[in-house]
């Protein structure tokens, strides 16, 4: 093995190979590097050539594997007195400052991370997963450090849940290019404003419409920063809110029902939320039994199907007329939960009717959730939200 000359493989480096040996049972190739005194040391911080050597020190650096042997570089290098930085270490060209793996190994890790889970990359290379994560994170930070948002015309703002039910991230997408422009660590007003403030005045002026749900911080931040953009509330979220109303009515009706009727209503939660066209025969017959005994549930389901028609209107005046008609029907039903829903609809009417001008929605983000599940499996250690955001961005940037 010692007859194989590996010096050319380290040609970029300002050091010389003084020894190389294999530890067979450990499957390790050790390469010993010493400073090449023909070169004056270069400060690793400011790249000034330093004349004064302070001391000599060494450390182990991992390089790409050679065959099935892990390559360990025992690297002796100089600490220098830099006229600008004080005592620092020399840059021998092998690694980034403070990193214990070579640049080429770092590049290889980045390639592998594209296809493999970081834990698998770590196992494959015999490294700690935290090292792999840091290398990958550093690369992604660099990649996204000079983001150019382009000239977005229509935006989509929504949240994604990362731990079921608690932690939410805000995602902002360019409707036309489907690219993730930005992700925030929470869904507060300040966070969203931070994104808007990254936009130039020209970019802000160019934004015509934004699809979102009725989450107050989204609305407030948008009104404050982009007062001329048209807010469009997402159809799916509104119908979802109505689904919660259906649920409340179901519970209230169940509580008030006789013992026999309770038996009929029991277990109908998902049945009532389902689209009528998706019902199986058995479900249809159960639903018919409920409708036969309960007027309020019947009325609510009719109103649910009717409400969906609101989004088939393309003219604002017609849609407005329809919305008013629907609200009146709901009020006339006398069901108290419908009253609060009508109040909410009226309060948000402007953003609901604006779908006529901009038929946009946030479902594009709903579709991300499956992909995000895969990312969660692939990338380990998501307590680091910053890293998670970077990985998600990368996944959707390369679409
Ligand atoms: Zn320096």
Boltz pocket constraint, residues with backbone or C-beta under 6 A from the ligand:
constraints:
  - pocket:
      binder: B
      contacts: [[A, 43], [A, 44], [A, 45], [A, 46], [A, 47], [A, 48], [A, 82], [A, 83], [A, 84], [A, 85], [A, 86], [A, 88]]
      max_distance: 6.0
